[in-house]
Amino acid sequence: MRRLLTPGPKHSTVLAIGLLAVAGMFAPSSLKAGGAGDPANQREVFRELAAKPELVIELTSADCVVETGGGDRIRVQVVHSYAEDRYQVEVRERSGELLLRERFLRGSAPGFATWHLTVPDTTEVFFSTASGDFDSTGDLTGLEARSATGRISVRDLAGRIDINTASAVVRLREVAGELSVTTASGDVEVDGFDGRLRLRTAAGDVELRDLAAEIEARTGAGRIQVSELRPTGSAASTAPPGTSRWDWRNHRPSILPSPPHRAWQSLT
């Protein structure tokens, strides 16, 4: 199984700084405003490719939408406003893997790009971006997503999900399986989850709703709120005293005293 990045605790900060640096290099020239949305300025690239078990998507500033569909083909539609000699959709294939990458030729340029992919539900997706938003809908074999500032949204996926961001907002709806989320300062929202959840954040706020899950959540200075929890194992929290707020009650917001450092609360 290929992994884009597998940082341990020592490397999470380095990863966040590196992604933010890349986002800063491209963000000023990738604004989605002004005349960029004029159809006269848009170009379209379409590819239909044989499906592979692993799909790697490496973007810098483009938004990306992934949906599952029938068949054994991967369909790629890219709409962008860059000059033809400034922007390239790169496709590489090898046994078991398909790589899709956006390339800026002769440096970055003003404009925008949106990638729309339809993939079989037997695909494992590995996605990375600096500042583009990512939306995934439908079952996949697995998903790994890395982002500096681009929002990550995942819906209706049952499988292994691994998300790592610097300051990006993470939203998940109706997902199940093994879920791991690590952020530096990005907020995390999970609404509807069944499985095992592992969450790490330095300063981002966390909101968890409608869970049938075993939860391990750690935060440095963020706030964690949990409602509509149907426990299946245990919940663990790690935070400096006085920095976390927990709510384990259904639809009844309440601020509870912070648990001691490395405290465990049994929910069985």
KAMOTA-V436827 format. One record per residue. RES is the residue in one letter. SS is DSSP state (~ for helix, > for strand, _ for the rest). PHI is phi as a letter, one per 20 degrees, with the letter a starting at -180 (* if undefined). OMEGA is omega in radians with two decimals (none if undefined). Layout:
BEGIN
res=RES ss=SS phi=PHI omega=OMEGA
res=RES ss=SS phi=PHI omega=OMEGA
END
This chain:
BEGIN
res=M ss=_ phi=* omega=-3.14
res=R ss=_ phi=e omega=3.05
res=R ss=_ phi=c omega=3.13
res=L ss=_ phi=f omega=-3.12
res=L ss=_ phi=b omega=3.08
res=T ss=_ phi=c omega=-3.06
res=P ss=_ phi=f omega=2.98
res=G ss=_ phi=e omega=-3.11
res=P ss=_ phi=g omega=-3.11
res=K ss=_ phi=f omega=-3.02
res=H ss=_ phi=e omega=-3.07
res=S ss=~ phi=f omega=-3.13
res=T ss=~ phi=f omega=3.11
res=V ss=~ phi=f omega=3.12
res=L ss=~ phi=f omega=-3.12
res=A ss=~ phi=f omega=-3.14
res=I ss=~ phi=f omega=-3.14
res=G ss=~ phi=f omega=3.13
res=L ss=~ phi=f omega=3.12
res=L ss=~ phi=f omega=3.12
res=A ss=~ phi=f omega=3.11
res=V ss=~ phi=f omega=3.14
res=A ss=~ phi=f omega=3.13
res=G ss=~ phi=f omega=-3.14
res=M ss=~ phi=f omega=-3.01
res=F ss=~ phi=d omega=-3.02
res=A ss=~ phi=g omega=-3.09
res=P ss=_ phi=f omega=-3.06
res=S ss=_ phi=d omega=-3.07
res=S ss=_ phi=c omega=-3.12
res=L ss=_ phi=f omega=-3.13
res=K ss=_ phi=e omega=-3.05
res=A ss=_ phi=b omega=3.07
res=G ss=~ phi=m omega=-3.06
res=G ss=~ phi=f omega=-3.09
res=A ss=~ phi=f omega=-3.10
res=G ss=~ phi=e omega=3.13
res=D ss=_ phi=f omega=-3.14
res=P ss=~ phi=g omega=-3.14
res=A ss=~ phi=f omega=-3.11
res=N ss=~ phi=e omega=-3.03
res=Q ss=_ phi=e omega=3.04
res=R ss=> phi=c omega=-3.10
res=E ss=> phi=c omega=3.08
res=V ss=> phi=c omega=3.14
res=F ss=> phi=c omega=3.07
res=R ss=> phi=c omega=2.99
res=E ss=> phi=c omega=-2.96
res=L ss=> phi=c omega=3.06
res=A ss=> phi=f omega=-3.10
res=A ss=_ phi=f omega=3.04
res=K ss=_ phi=c omega=3.12
res=P ss=_ phi=f omega=-3.11
res=E ss=> phi=c omega=3.11
res=L ss=> phi=c omega=3.14
res=V ss=> phi=d omega=-3.14
res=I ss=> phi=d omega=-3.12
res=E ss=> phi=d omega=-3.13
res=L ss=_ phi=c omega=3.11
res=T ss=_ phi=d omega=-3.09
res=S ss=_ phi=c omega=-3.12
res=A ss=_ phi=f omega=2.95
res=D ss=> phi=f omega=-3.08
res=C ss=> phi=c omega=3.08
res=V ss=> phi=c omega=3.12
res=V ss=> phi=d omega=3.09
res=E ss=> phi=c omega=3.09
res=T ss=> phi=e omega=3.13
res=G ss=_ phi=b omega=-3.11
res=G ss=_ phi=f omega=3.09
res=G ss=_ phi=n omega=-3.11
res=D ss=_ phi=d omega=-3.13
res=R ss=> phi=c omega=3.00
res=I ss=> phi=d omega=-3.11
res=R ss=> phi=d omega=-3.08
res=V ss=> phi=c omega=3.05
res=Q ss=> phi=c omega=3.13
res=V ss=> phi=d omega=3.04
res=V ss=> phi=d omega=-3.11
res=H ss=> phi=b omega=-3.11
res=S ss=_ phi=d omega=-3.12
res=Y ss=_ phi=e omega=3.02
res=A ss=_ phi=f omega=-3.06
res=E ss=_ phi=f omega=-3.12
res=D ss=_ phi=e omega=-3.14
res=R ss=_ phi=d omega=-3.01
res=Y ss=> phi=b omega=-3.08
res=Q ss=> phi=b omega=3.00
res=V ss=> phi=e omega=-3.06
res=E ss=> phi=e omega=3.13
res=V ss=> phi=c omega=3.08
res=R ss=> phi=c omega=-3.14
res=E ss=> phi=c omega=2.94
res=R ss=> phi=b omega=-3.04
res=S ss=_ phi=g omega=3.06
res=G ss=_ phi=n omega=-3.04
res=E ss=> phi=b omega=3.05
res=L ss=> phi=c omega=3.13
res=L ss=> phi=d omega=3.04
res=L ss=> phi=d omega=-3.05
res=R ss=> phi=b omega=3.01
res=E ss=> phi=e omega=-3.13
res=R ss=> phi=c omega=3.04
res=F ss=> phi=e omega=-3.12
res=L ss=_ phi=e omega=-3.12
res=R ss=_ phi=m omega=3.07
res=G ss=_ phi=n omega=-3.12
res=S ss=_ phi=f omega=-3.10
res=A ss=_ phi=b omega=3.10
res=P ss=_ phi=f omega=3.11
res=G ss=_ phi=q omega=-3.14
res=F ss=_ phi=b omega=3.05
res=A ss=> phi=b omega=3.05
res=T ss=> phi=c omega=3.12
res=W ss=> phi=d omega=3.10
res=H ss=> phi=c omega=-3.08
res=L ss=> phi=c omega=2.97
res=T ss=> phi=d omega=-3.02
res=V ss=> phi=c omega=3.03
res=P ss=_ phi=f omega=-3.12
res=D ss=_ phi=f omega=3.06
res=T ss=_ phi=e omega=-3.06
res=T ss=_ phi=e omega=2.96
res=E ss=> phi=d omega=-3.02
res=V ss=> phi=d omega=3.05
res=F ss=> phi=c omega=-3.02
res=F ss=> phi=c omega=3.04
res=S ss=> phi=b omega=3.13
res=T ss=> phi=b omega=3.02
res=A ss=_ phi=e omega=-3.03
res=S ss=_ phi=c omega=-3.13
res=G ss=_ phi=f omega=3.06
res=D ss=_ phi=e omega=-3.14
res=F ss=> phi=c omega=3.09
res=D ss=> phi=c omega=3.11
res=S ss=> phi=c omega=3.12
res=T ss=> phi=c omega=3.09
res=G ss=_ phi=o omega=-3.09
res=D ss=_ phi=f omega=2.99
res=L ss=_ phi=c omega=3.04
res=T ss=_ phi=f omega=3.11
res=G ss=> phi=a omega=-3.14
res=L ss=> phi=b omega=2.94
res=E ss=> phi=c omega=-3.10
res=A ss=> phi=c omega=3.12
res=R ss=> phi=c omega=-3.11
res=S ss=> phi=b omega=3.01
res=A ss=_ phi=e omega=-3.09
res=T ss=_ phi=c omega=-3.11
res=G ss=_ phi=f omega=-3.14
res=R ss=_ phi=f omega=3.08
res=I ss=> phi=d omega=3.14
res=S ss=> phi=c omega=-3.12
res=V ss=> phi=c omega=-3.13
res=R ss=> phi=c omega=2.96
res=D ss=_ phi=l omega=-3.14
res=L ss=_ phi=c omega=3.03
res=A ss=> phi=d omega=-3.11
res=G ss=> phi=r omega=3.12
res=R ss=> phi=e omega=-3.13
res=I ss=> phi=c omega=-3.14
res=D ss=> phi=c omega=-3.07
res=I ss=> phi=c omega=3.13
res=N ss=> phi=c omega=-3.11
res=T ss=> phi=c omega=3.01
res=A ss=_ phi=e omega=3.14
res=S ss=_ phi=c omega=-3.10
res=A ss=_ phi=f omega=3.02
res=V ss=_ phi=f omega=-3.13
res=V ss=> phi=d omega=3.10
res=R ss=> phi=c omega=3.12
res=L ss=> phi=c omega=-3.12
res=R ss=> phi=c omega=3.04
res=E ss=> phi=l omega=3.10
res=V ss=> phi=d omega=-3.10
res=A ss=> phi=b omega=3.08
res=G ss=> phi=o omega=3.11
res=E ss=> phi=d omega=-3.07
res=L ss=> phi=d omega=3.08
res=S ss=> phi=c omega=3.12
res=V ss=> phi=c omega=3.09
res=T ss=> phi=c omega=3.11
res=T ss=> phi=c omega=3.01
res=A ss=_ phi=e omega=-3.13
res=S ss=_ phi=c omega=-3.13
res=G ss=_ phi=f omega=3.07
res=D ss=_ phi=f omega=-3.11
res=V ss=> phi=c omega=3.10
res=E ss=> phi=c omega=3.11
res=V ss=> phi=c omega=-3.11
res=D ss=> phi=c omega=-3.12
res=G ss=> phi=n omega=-3.12
res=F ss=> phi=b omega=3.12
res=D ss=> phi=c omega=-3.14
res=G ss=> phi=q omega=-3.11
res=R ss=> phi=c omega=-3.05
res=L ss=> phi=d omega=3.05
res=R ss=> phi=c omega=-3.02
res=L ss=> phi=c omega=3.10
res=R ss=> phi=c omega=3.05
res=T ss=> phi=b omega=3.10
res=A ss=_ phi=e omega=-3.07
res=A ss=_ phi=c omega=-3.11
res=G ss=_ phi=f omega=3.06
res=D ss=_ phi=e omega=-3.09
res=V ss=> phi=c omega=3.06
res=E ss=> phi=c omega=-3.10
res=L ss=> phi=c omega=-3.12
res=R ss=> phi=c omega=3.02
res=D ss=> phi=l omega=-3.08
res=L ss=> phi=d omega=2.87
res=A ss=> phi=d omega=-2.85
res=A ss=> phi=b omega=2.88
res=E ss=> phi=e omega=-2.95
res=I ss=> phi=c omega=2.91
res=E ss=> phi=c omega=-3.08
res=A ss=> phi=c omega=3.13
res=R ss=> phi=c omega=3.11
res=T ss=> phi=b omega=3.08
res=G ss=_ phi=e omega=-3.09
res=A ss=_ phi=c omega=-3.10
res=G ss=_ phi=e omega=3.14
res=R ss=_ phi=d omega=3.14
res=I ss=> phi=d omega=3.10
res=Q ss=> phi=c omega=-3.13
res=V ss=> phi=c omega=3.07
res=S ss=> phi=b omega=-3.14
res=E ss=> phi=l omega=-3.11
res=L ss=> phi=e omega=3.02
res=R ss=_ phi=d omega=-2.97
res=P ss=_ phi=f omega=3.06
res=T ss=_ phi=d omega=-3.14
res=G ss=_ phi=b omega=-3.12
res=S ss=> phi=c omega=3.07
res=A ss=> phi=c omega=-3.14
res=A ss=> phi=c omega=3.07
res=S ss=> phi=c omega=3.07
res=T ss=> phi=c omega=3.14
res=A ss=_ phi=a omega=3.04
res=P ss=_ phi=g omega=-3.13
res=P ss=_ phi=g omega=3.07
res=G ss=_ phi=n omega=-3.07
res=T ss=_ phi=d omega=-3.10
res=S ss=_ phi=d omega=3.05
res=R ss=_ phi=c omega=-3.09
res=W ss=_ phi=d omega=3.04
res=D ss=_ phi=c omega=-3.11
res=W ss=_ phi=d omega=-3.01
res=R ss=_ phi=d omega=-3.12
res=N ss=_ phi=f omega=3.05
res=H ss=_ phi=l omega=3.12
res=R ss=_ phi=c omega=-3.12
res=P ss=_ phi=g omega=3.07
res=S ss=_ phi=b omega=3.11
res=I ss=_ phi=e omega=-3.12
res=L ss=_ phi=d omega=3.06
res=P ss=_ phi=g omega=-3.14
res=S ss=_ phi=f omega=3.08
res=P ss=_ phi=f omega=3.09
res=P ss=_ phi=g omega=3.13
res=H ss=_ phi=g omega=-3.13
res=R ss=_ phi=m omega=3.11
res=A ss=_ phi=e omega=3.11
res=W ss=> phi=d omega=3.05
res=Q ss=> phi=d omega=3.13
res=S ss=> phi=f omega=3.13
res=L ss=_ phi=d omega=-3.14
res=T ss=_ phi=e omega=none
END
